[in-house]
Amino acid sequence: MSQFLSVLLLLTTVFLTVCFGVAAWRISDEGGVEITGQIPRQSYGSRPTGH
C-alpha cells in the first residue's frame, strides 16, 4: 500500500509539473503579456525627479 501511494504521489507531481510548465510556456510565447511588470521611476532610483 505504501508503494502504491508513493507512485501515486510521484505521478501527481509529474503531472502538475508538466501542466504548470506548459501553462508558463504558453504565457511566455504570447509575447504581449508582462509577468514581472515594471517599477515606476518615481518611487525608486537615485536621481531626483525634479519636483
N, C-alpha and C positions, 0 to 999 in steps of 0.2 A: 504493500500500500504506500509506503514512504517513497519507493522508487517511482511509482505512478504520479504522485504529487510533485516530485522533483521534475519529471519530464513535462508535466502539465505546466508548471511554473516556467520552465525553460522555453517551451513553445509559446506561451503567452508573452514572455519578454521579447522573444524574437519577432513575434507578430506586431507588437506595439512599436518596436524599434523601426521595423520596416514601414509601418503606417506613418509614423512621425517623420521619418526620413523622406518618404515620397511627398508628404504634405509640404515640408520645408523646401524640397527641390522644386515643386510646382510654384510655390510662392516666389522663390528667388528667380524662377525662369520668366515670370511675368514682366519683370523689369520696371514697371511703374510703381511697385509697392515699396515703400520705405519701411524697413523693420526697425532700424535703430533710431530714426528721427534725427533732428538737428538741434543743437544747443544754441539758443539765441545769443547774439553777441553782447546785448545789453547787460545780461546777468553774469557773464563770465568773461574773463580776459584781463589783460594788464593795461590796455590803452584806455584813456578816458573817452567817454562818448561825446563830449563837447556840450554838455548841458550847463 
